[in-house]
Amino acid sequence: MSRIASPSALQAALDALIAAARRRVRLYDTSLRDYAPDSRTRIAALRDFCLGDTGRHVEILVDDAAWIEAHCPRLMALLADFSHCLAIRTAGEADRPQAGFALGDGDSVLVRPDKFAIAGTFSPADGARAAQLHQQFDALWQRATPLAATRLGLGA
């Protein structure tokens, strides 16, 4: 287990989690801002993951998707291109956990006890903790609202 104390360490831990995952990546956060989701590195990692074996899934759950829509054009384009593999949803108002977390397959766990702070831990092999967080994620995901890859509007 490694400790996370800086934004660069948080982003490096997420990159390691994505690189090690073979079937599923799940991420729950308030807005994704601290993960720099629109960086070329992160987009390339997610694109490579989606281009891998069939049956892979990336599920991103945020409390508020407005920041993603306003500041992440690459992630929104990736969502449009890989909607078969990538999904982003907005969590419902009720019972949002205080912790933010990312999960890779059934064992990699990145946890921030306070999703509004950077500090956390990354463990590439913690199956018991991962199982608990997958159950929590499933419950949140079922009540969440999907984010559309494109928005309809009137052109001038």
Backbone as a chain_set.jsonl record, in Angstrom:
{"seq": "MSRIASPSALQAALDALIAAARRRVRLYDTSLRDYAPDSRTRIAALRDFCLGDTGRHVEILVDDAAWIEAHCPRLMALLADFSHCLAIRTAGEADRPQAGFALGDGDSVLVRPDKFAIAGTFSPADGARAAQLHQQFDALWQRATPLAATRLGLGA", "coords": {"N": [[0.852, -1.17, 0.0], [0.529, 2.212, -0.816], [0.974, 5.591, 0.178], [-0.814, 8.56, -0.616], [-0.195, 11.881, -1.231], [-0.128, 14.125, -2.777], [-1.303, 15.957, -5.686], [-0.005, 14.996, -8.036], [0.849, 12.454, -7.212], [-1.613, 11.255, -6.762], [-2.667, 11.215, -9.362], [-0.746, 9.606, -10.603], [-1.187, 7.208, -9.247], [-3.776, 6.59, -10.142], [-3.2, 6.244, -12.856], [-1.564, 3.959, -12.691], [-3.418, 2.117, -11.702], [-5.259, 1.986, -13.839], [-3.562, 1.001, -15.864], [-2.979, -1.541, -14.88], [-5.421, -2.817, -14.836], [-7.619, -5.218, -16.295], [-10.217, -5.797, -17.051], [-12.172, -4.079, -15.846], [-12.611, -0.718, -14.844], [-13.435, 1.467, -12.323], [-14.606, 4.545, -11.064], [-15.235, 6.826, -8.533], [-16.026, 10.085, -7.64], [-16.112, 13.541, -6.603], [-15.951, 15.472, -8.737], [-13.929, 14.815, -10.514], [-11.86, 16.576, -10.929], [-9.363, 16.656, -9.477], [-8.012, 14.513, -10.552], [-7.108, 15.206, -13.025], [-8.52, 14.576, -15.52], [-8.671, 15.178, -18.243], [-6.184, 15.281, -19.275], [-3.597, 14.582, -21.65], [-2.201, 12.237, -21.122], [-3.915, 10.765, -19.379], [-6.199, 10.483, -20.989], [-5.123, 9.017, -23.103], [-4.45, 6.66, -21.728], [-7.005, 5.737, -20.947], [-8.179, 5.435, -23.483], [-6.498, 3.443, -24.602], [-7.112, 1.362, -22.832], [-9.825, 0.954, -23.434], [-9.554, 0.116, -26.071], [-8.525, -2.365, -25.805], [-9.07, -5.818, -25.028], [-12.332, -7.209, -25.783], [-15.287, -6.555, -23.876], [-14.401, -4.955, -21.866], [-14.802, -2.37, -19.409], [-15.287, 0.999, -18.422], [-16.36, 2.823, -15.801], [-17.511, 5.782, -14.678], [-18.371, 7.759, -12.012], [-19.749, 10.634, -10.762], [-20.391, 13.333, -8.446], [-21.223, 15.738, -9.49], [-21.54, 16.528, -12.77], [-21.081, 18.812, -14.211], [-18.565, 20.112, -14.205], [-16.988, 18.347, -15.691], [-18.298, 18.441, -18.187], [-17.808, 21.112, -18.852], [-15.003, 21.423, -18.781], [-13.618, 19.278, -19.883], [-13.117, 18.434, -22.748], [-11.773, 16.423, -24.233], [-12.289, 14.086, -22.769], [-15.069, 14.018, -23.03], [-15.243, 13.641, -25.791], [-14.051, 11.14, -25.953], [-15.95, 9.678, -24.565], [-18.05, 9.828, -26.404], [-16.912, 8.437, -28.575], [-16.368, 5.907, -27.496], [-18.665, 4.771, -26.313], [-19.617, 2.232, -25.943], [-17.925, 1.124, -24.154], [-17.201, 2.995, -22.237], [-18.72, 4.804, -19.652], [-20.336, 7.525, -18.092], [-21.776, 8.769, -15.206], [-24.012, 10.709, -13.161], [-24.187, 10.962, -9.727], [-26.965, 10.311, -7.549], [-28.738, 12.519, -5.306], [-29.056, 11.548, -2.702], [-27.431, 9.895, 0.005], [-24.641, 10.079, -0.717], [-21.354, 8.991, -0.574], [-18.691, 10.019, 1.673], [-16.114, 9.404, 1.048], [-13.909, 9.196, -1.768], [-13.147, 7.062, -4.534], [-11.295, 4.701, -6.545], [-11.421, 1.811, -8.567], [-9.869, -1.084, -9.77], [-10.495, -3.804, -11.657], [-10.956, -6.621, -9.575], [-9.367, -6.118, -7.403], [-7.508, -3.901, -7.198], [-7.25, -0.854, -5.458], [-7.882, 2.499, -4.913], [-8.164, 4.916, -2.572], [-9.611, 7.803, -1.226], [-10.223, 9.096, 1.768], [-11.616, 11.472, 2.277], [-13.246, 12.909, -0.194], [-12.873, 15.487, -1.0], [-10.34, 16.164, -0.459], [-6.843, 15.629, -1.148], [-5.293, 13.596, 0.004], [-4.755, 10.091, 0.436], [-4.81, 6.512, -0.148], [-3.213, 3.924, -2.051], [-3.654, 0.685, -3.123], [-2.521, -2.044, -4.836], [-3.455, -4.609, -4.517], [-5.966, -5.511, -2.833], [-8.305, -7.249, -2.231], [-10.49, -7.682, -0.439], [-11.243, -5.105, 0.482], [-11.768, -3.972, -1.978], [-14.006, -5.471, -2.801], [-15.983, -4.581, -0.996], [-16.151, -1.869, -1.76], [-16.926, -2.138, -4.439], [-19.542, -3.083, -4.096], [-20.703, -0.833, -2.886], [-20.354, 1.011, -4.959], [-21.944, -0.187, -6.964], [-24.535, 0.168, -5.865], [-24.736, 2.972, -5.855], [-24.434, 3.485, -8.597], [-26.719, 2.355, -9.754], [-28.707, 4.173, -9.077], [-27.938, 6.419, -10.383], [-27.683, 9.08, -12.873], [-27.271, 8.901, -16.34], [-24.686, 10.477, -18.271], [-24.9, 12.288, -21.187], [-23.168, 11.836, -24.244], [-23.173, 13.726, -26.212], [-24.577, 16.969, -26.776], [-27.66, 18.323, -27.691], [-28.418, 21.083, -29.735], [-29.236, 24.324, -31.099], [-27.962, 25.366, -34.111], [-26.244, 28.232, -35.466]], "CA": [[0.0, 0.0, 0.0], [1.289, 3.456, -0.84], [0.251, 6.792, 0.597], [-0.957, 9.622, -1.61], [-0.189, 13.161, -0.528], [-0.044, 15.234, -3.721], [-2.065, 15.696, -6.916], [0.75, 14.151, -8.973], [0.813, 11.079, -6.695], [-2.969, 10.769, -7.001], [-2.789, 10.942, -10.782], [0.117, 8.454, -10.89], [-1.866, 6.017, -8.729], [-4.858, 6.275, -11.076], [-2.575, 5.701, -14.062], [-1.138, 2.586, -12.383], [-4.631, 1.309, -11.586], [-5.778, 1.767, -15.195], [-2.608, 0.156, -16.591], [-3.027, -2.912, -14.368], [-6.764, -3.381, -15.008], [-7.823, -6.046, -17.485], [-11.633, -5.887, -17.418], [-13.045, -3.021, -15.365], [-12.136, 0.417, -14.059], [-14.54, 2.233, -11.76], [-14.112, 5.733, -10.378], [-16.248, 7.687, -7.917], [-15.427, 11.315, -7.136], [-17.026, 14.677, -6.649], [-15.979, 16.071, -10.073], [-12.735, 14.308, -11.216], [-10.898, 17.67, -11.099], [-8.046, 16.326, -8.925], [-7.392, 13.451, -11.344], [-6.726, 15.752, -14.336], [-9.038, 13.572, -16.446], [-8.571, 15.56, -19.642], [-4.776, 15.323, -19.696], [-3.301, 13.668, -22.757], [-1.79, 10.951, -20.532], [-5.086, 10.056, -18.866], [-7.053, 10.126, -22.126], [-4.447, 7.921, -23.811], [-4.585, 5.442, -20.915], [-8.394, 5.273, -21.053], [-8.379, 4.987, -24.855], [-5.811, 2.155, -24.726], [-7.892, 0.38, -22.084], [-11.036, 0.66, -24.207], [-9.186, -0.574, -27.299], [-8.051, -3.71, -25.466], [-10.005, -6.934, -25.199], [-13.755, -6.909, -25.686], [-15.846, -6.766, -22.55], [-13.837, -4.019, -20.898], [-15.718, -1.291, -19.04], [-14.878, 2.099, -17.567], [-17.551, 3.439, -15.237], [-17.147, 6.97, -13.907], [-19.514, 8.279, -11.272], [-19.41, 11.896, -10.11], [-21.502, 14.023, -7.796], [-21.658, 16.814, -10.372], [-20.875, 16.374, -14.066], [-20.934, 20.113, -14.869], [-17.149, 20.409, -14.411], [-16.537, 17.509, -16.806], [-18.862, 18.986, -19.419], [-17.212, 22.421, -19.143], [-13.538, 21.461, -18.806], [-13.017, 18.021, -20.344], [-13.559, 18.096, -24.109], [-11.195, 15.143, -24.672], [-13.043, 13.018, -22.108], [-16.393, 13.973, -23.651], [-15.061, 13.024, -27.109], [-13.808, 9.715, -25.695], [-17.261, 9.126, -24.213], [-18.804, 9.673, -27.655], [-16.265, 7.417, -29.407], [-16.294, 4.599, -26.834], [-19.839, 4.614, -25.456], [-19.786, 0.8, -25.679], [-16.953, 0.741, -23.126], [-17.075, 4.071, -21.254], [-19.961, 5.435, -19.217], [-20.214, 8.51, -17.018], [-23.078, 9.048, -14.597], [-24.069, 11.642, -12.04], [-24.78, 10.312, -8.55], [-28.161, 10.918, -6.977], [-28.506, 13.4, -4.15], [-29.095, 10.842, -1.414], [-26.427, 8.918, 0.443], [-23.332, 10.148, -1.362], [-20.303, 8.731, 0.418], [-17.676, 11.049, 1.887], [-14.869, 8.937, 0.419], [-13.81, 9.002, -3.202], [-12.349, 5.86, -4.751], [-11.165, 4.104, -7.868], [-11.279, 0.36, -8.476], [-9.41, -1.781, -10.968], [-10.886, -5.207, -11.568], [-11.463, -7.008, -8.274], [-8.386, -6.041, -6.325], [-6.815, -2.619, -7.063], [-8.083, 0.109, -4.741], [-7.365, 3.832, -4.608], [-9.194, 5.497, -1.698], [-9.427, 9.097, -0.566], [-11.27, 9.116, 2.797], [-12.389, 12.689, 2.066], [-13.113, 13.141, -1.634], [-12.536, 16.89, -1.23], [-8.92, 16.296, -0.12], [-5.971, 14.801, -1.985], [-4.701, 12.474, 0.754], [-5.393, 8.792, 0.312], [-3.926, 5.361, -0.259], [-3.369, 3.064, -3.225], [-3.23, -0.692, -2.918], [-2.776, -2.819, -6.049], [-4.014, -5.926, -4.201], [-6.762, -5.515, -1.602], [-9.568, -7.819, -2.689], [-11.574, -7.518, 0.538], [-11.676, -3.699, 0.427], [-12.337, -3.771, -3.312], [-15.346, -6.066, -2.817], [-16.871, -3.648, -0.284], [-16.336, -0.661, -2.557], [-17.72, -2.499, -5.617], [-20.95, -3.112, -3.667], [-21.118, 0.557, -2.701], [-20.423, 1.6, -6.292], [-23.134, -0.744, -7.626], [-25.729, 0.821, -5.321], [-24.741, 4.346, -6.35], [-24.57, 3.437, -10.058], [-28.111, 2.044, -10.097], [-29.537, 5.374, -8.874], [-27.287, 7.548, -11.055], [-28.192, 9.555, -14.156], [-26.222, 8.86, -17.376], [-24.256, 11.707, -18.922], [-24.939, 12.117, -22.642], [-21.892, 12.148, -24.892], [-23.368, 14.922, -27.016], [-25.728, 17.794, -26.398], [-28.381, 18.874, -28.843], [-28.575, 22.533, -29.678], [-29.552, 24.962, -32.367], [-26.816, 26.02, -34.741], [-26.56, 29.56, -36.016]], "C": [[0.897, 1.233, 0.0], [0.388, 4.628, -0.469], [0.265, 7.829, -0.525], [-1.064, 10.944, -0.867], [-0.14, 14.36, -1.471], [-0.902, 14.923, -4.949], [-1.308, 14.803, -7.901], [0.776, 12.696, -8.515], [-0.564, 10.454, -6.914], [-3.135, 10.371, -8.465], [-1.935, 9.738, -11.188], [-0.531, 7.156, -10.405], [-3.013, 5.615, -9.651], [-4.294, 5.679, -12.367], [-2.144, 4.251, -13.855], [-2.337, 1.648, -12.299], [-5.191, 0.99, -12.966], [-4.872, 0.807, -15.967], [-2.686, -1.308, -16.156], [-4.368, -3.594, -14.621], [-6.863, -4.146, -16.322], [-9.275, -6.058, -17.953], [-12.451, -4.665, -17.02], [-12.273, -1.976, -14.57], [-13.369, 1.183, -13.609], [-13.955, 3.392, -10.963], [-15.281, 6.526, -9.837], [-15.539, 8.893, -7.294], [-16.455, 12.432, -7.2], [-17.115, 15.274, -8.049], [-14.883, 15.542, -11.005], [-11.624, 15.347, -11.332], [-9.486, 17.287, -10.633], [-7.305, 15.257, -9.725], [-6.877, 13.937, -12.705], [-7.208, 14.827, -15.451], [-8.88, 13.916, -17.917], [-7.128, 15.677, -20.13], [-4.556, 14.303, -20.806], [-2.931, 12.271, -22.236], [-2.996, 10.14, -20.094], [-5.997, 9.613, -19.999], [-6.436, 8.972, -22.908], [-4.588, 6.607, -23.048], [-5.998, 4.88, -21.02], [-8.689, 4.75, -22.457], [-7.734, 3.61, -25.062], [-6.58, 1.051, -24.009], [-9.121, -0.033, -22.9], [-10.737, -0.099, -25.5], [-8.694, -1.998, -27.063], [-9.127, -4.745, -25.727], [-11.462, -6.474, -25.104], [-14.237, -7.203, -24.268], [-15.261, -5.867, -21.485], [-14.829, -2.882, -20.64], [-15.02, -0.277, -18.155], [-16.161, 2.774, -17.115], [-17.1, 4.57, -14.323], [-18.411, 7.55, -13.307], [-19.072, 9.529, -10.529], [-20.64, 12.487, -9.447], [-22.089, 15.093, -8.715], [-20.857, 16.735, -11.674], [-20.633, 17.705, -14.767], [-19.469, 20.44, -15.141], [-16.597, 19.599, -15.592], [-17.033, 18.09, -18.133], [-18.188, 20.294, -19.828], [-15.71, 22.38, -19.398], [-12.856, 20.214, -19.383], [-13.473, 17.644, -21.751], [-12.994, 16.776, -24.615], [-11.955, 13.97, -24.061], [-14.437, 12.903, -22.711], [-16.31, 13.346, -25.046], [-14.822, 11.523, -26.968], [-15.114, 9.011, -25.341], [-18.091, 8.891, -25.478], [-18.233, 8.534, -28.505], [-16.341, 6.006, -28.818], [-17.48, 4.365, -25.894], [-20.144, 3.144, -25.154], [-18.919, 0.34, -24.506], [-16.92, 1.726, -21.959], [-18.431, 4.666, -20.937], [-19.649, 6.393, -18.077], [-21.625, 8.789, -16.513], [-22.918, 10.038, -13.452], [-24.81, 10.962, -10.896], [-26.03, 11.056, -8.105], [-27.814, 11.731, -5.74], [-28.364, 12.641, -2.834], [-27.884, 9.938, -1.206], [-25.12, 8.926, -0.333], [-22.257, 9.909, -0.311], [-19.32, 9.894, 0.519], [-16.377, 10.693, 1.165], [-15.013, 8.904, -1.095], [-12.925, 7.786, -3.434], [-12.31, 5.468, -6.216], [-10.879, 2.625, -7.671], [-10.82, -0.191, -9.821], [-9.662, -3.26, -10.787], [-11.407, -5.523, -10.16], [-10.486, -6.818, -7.14], [-7.679, -4.703, -6.159], [-7.753, -1.574, -6.47], [-7.302, 1.397, -4.497], [-8.463, 4.513, -3.798], [-8.729, 6.836, -1.15], [-10.542, 9.201, 0.469], [-12.165, 10.357, 2.733], [-12.203, 13.068, 0.599], [-12.829, 14.594, -1.985], [-11.073, 17.181, -0.885], [-8.112, 15.344, -0.998], [-5.55, 13.513, -1.281], [-5.505, 11.188, 0.599], [-4.365, 7.688, 0.276], [-4.234, 4.607, -1.55], [-2.822, 1.694, -2.889], [-3.542, -1.489, -4.184], [-3.393, -4.188, -5.788], [-4.694, -5.913, -2.84], [-8.175, -5.966, -1.964], [-10.728, -7.604, -1.743], [-12.126, -6.095, 0.487], [-12.324, -3.409, -0.917], [-13.763, -4.32, -3.382], [-16.357, -5.151, -2.136], [-17.181, -2.425, -1.145], [-17.091, -0.944, -3.854], [-19.206, -2.547, -5.262], [-21.488, -1.696, -3.499], [-21.282, 1.247, -4.063], [-21.67, 1.115, -7.026], [-24.404, -0.046, -7.162], [-25.845, 2.261, -5.826], [-25.033, 4.385, -7.848], [-26.019, 3.219, -10.482], [-29.022, 3.261, -9.986], [-29.032, 6.579, -9.671], [-27.916, 7.844, -12.42], [-27.071, 9.548, -15.19], [-25.938, 10.249, -17.938], [-24.233, 11.443, -20.418], [-23.608, 12.554, -23.237], [-21.994, 13.41, -25.735], [-24.575, 15.68, -26.509], [-26.356, 18.326, -27.668], [-28.532, 20.367, -28.663], [-28.883, 23.065, -31.049], [-28.297, 25.631, -32.907], [-27.211, 27.36, -35.305], [-26.387, 29.563, -37.513]], "O": [[1.894, 1.292, 0.72], [-0.805, 4.639, -0.773], [1.234, 7.948, -1.274], [-1.91, 11.111, 0.011], [-0.112, 15.5, -1.009], [-1.196, 13.76, -5.223], [-1.914, 13.939, -8.535], [0.728, 11.791, -9.349], [-0.669, 9.265, -7.216], [-3.683, 9.311, -8.767], [-2.353, 8.939, -12.026], [-0.436, 6.126, -11.072], [-3.204, 4.429, -9.917], [-4.848, 4.72, -12.905], [-2.334, 3.412, -14.735], [-2.276, 0.514, -12.773], [-5.558, -0.154, -13.236], [-5.359, -0.097, -16.646], [-2.483, -2.21, -16.968], [-4.443, -4.822, -14.622], [-6.265, -3.763, -17.327], [-9.54, -6.303, -19.13], [-13.334, -4.248, -17.769], [-11.413, -2.293, -13.749], [-14.24, 1.508, -14.417], [-12.944, 3.244, -10.277], [-16.208, 6.863, -10.572], [-14.586, 8.745, -6.528], [-17.53, 12.277, -7.78], [-18.215, 15.561, -8.522], [-14.932, 15.818, -12.203], [-10.534, 15.015, -11.799], [-8.514, 17.57, -11.332], [-6.09, 15.115, -9.585], [-6.277, 13.164, -13.452], [-6.401, 14.343, -16.245], [-8.95, 13.024, -18.763], [-6.876, 16.116, -21.252], [-5.251, 13.289, -20.883], [-3.299, 11.258, -22.83], [-3.09, 8.952, -20.405], [-6.512, 8.495, -19.981], [-7.141, 8.056, -23.329], [-4.82, 5.559, -23.65], [-6.171, 3.67, -21.168], [-9.37, 3.736, -22.61], [-8.356, 2.715, -25.633], [-6.689, -0.065, -24.516], [-9.416, -1.22, -23.038], [-11.571, -0.871, -25.972], [-8.474, -2.749, -28.013], [-10.0, -4.542, -26.571], [-11.778, -5.488, -24.439], [-13.644, -8.015, -23.558], [-15.597, -6.006, -20.309], [-15.587, -2.484, -21.525], [-14.261, -0.636, -17.255], [-16.952, 3.24, -17.935], [-16.405, 4.351, -13.331], [-19.394, 7.8, -14.005], [-18.12, 9.483, -9.749], [-21.774, 12.192, -9.824], [-23.298, 15.325, -8.718], [-19.633, 16.862, -11.664], [-20.025, 17.718, -15.837], [-19.151, 20.99, -16.195], [-15.825, 20.12, -16.396], [-16.265, 18.213, -19.087], [-18.015, 20.556, -21.018], [-15.19, 23.206, -20.147], [-11.629, 20.122, -19.364], [-14.151, 16.631, -21.925], [-13.674, 16.07, -25.359], [-12.234, 12.981, -24.739], [-14.938, 11.792, -22.886], [-17.206, 12.601, -25.441], [-15.327, 10.73, -27.762], [-15.353, 7.882, -25.769], [-18.759, 7.865, -25.601], [-18.987, 7.755, -29.087], [-16.375, 5.024, -29.559], [-17.31, 3.822, -24.802], [-20.862, 2.851, -24.198], [-19.162, -0.723, -23.934], [-16.644, 1.338, -20.824], [-19.201, 4.996, -21.839], [-18.815, 6.114, -17.216], [-22.546, 9.015, -17.297], [-21.846, 10.182, -12.864], [-25.916, 10.451, -11.072], [-26.137, 12.271, -8.264], [-26.711, 11.626, -5.204], [-27.62, 13.066, -1.95], [-27.391, 9.306, -2.14], [-24.549, 7.864, -0.581], [-22.255, 10.56, 0.734], [-19.14, 10.654, -0.433], [-15.637, 11.574, 0.727], [-16.085, 8.625, -1.632], [-12.044, 7.501, -2.623], [-13.17, 5.849, -7.011], [-10.185, 2.233, -6.733], [-11.329, 0.198, -10.872], [-9.116, -3.893, -9.884], [-12.214, -4.768, -9.617], [-10.726, -7.293, -6.029], [-7.272, -4.388, -5.041], [-8.893, -1.421, -6.909], [-6.203, 1.378, -3.943], [-9.58, 4.672, -4.29], [-7.602, 6.978, -0.676], [-11.702, 9.378, 0.096], [-13.34, 10.295, 3.096], [-11.122, 13.498, 0.198], [-12.57, 14.908, -3.148], [-10.621, 18.319, -1.007], [-8.647, 14.368, -1.524], [-5.462, 12.459, -1.911], [-6.736, 11.185, 0.625], [-3.201, 7.89, 0.621], [-5.351, 4.645, -2.066], [-1.687, 1.55, -2.433], [-4.706, -1.601, -4.567], [-3.811, -4.864, -6.728], [-4.087, -6.256, -1.825], [-9.111, -5.167, -1.997], [-11.849, -7.365, -2.193], [-13.341, -5.902, 0.451], [-13.316, -2.683, -0.988], [-14.636, -3.683, -3.972], [-17.465, -4.965, -2.641], [-18.332, -2.0, -1.245], [-17.828, -0.081, -4.33], [-20.041, -2.098, -6.047], [-22.604, -1.399, -3.924], [-22.245, 1.982, -4.279], [-22.378, 1.913, -7.64], [-25.258, 0.294, -7.981], [-26.934, 2.711, -6.183], [-25.798, 5.232, -8.31], [-26.49, 3.821, -11.447], [-30.004, 3.369, -10.721], [-29.643, 7.646, -9.63], [-28.574, 7.0, -13.028], [-26.015, 10.132, -14.945], [-26.836, 11.081, -18.064], [-23.614, 10.479, -20.87], [-23.001, 13.524, -22.783], [-20.992, 14.092, -25.947], [-25.476, 15.11, -25.894], [-25.662, 18.729, -28.601], [-28.751, 20.849, -27.551], [-28.802, 22.345, -32.043], [-27.647, 26.394, -32.192], [-28.384, 27.6, -35.59], [-26.606, 30.588, -38.158]]}, "num_chains": 1, "name": "protein.A"}
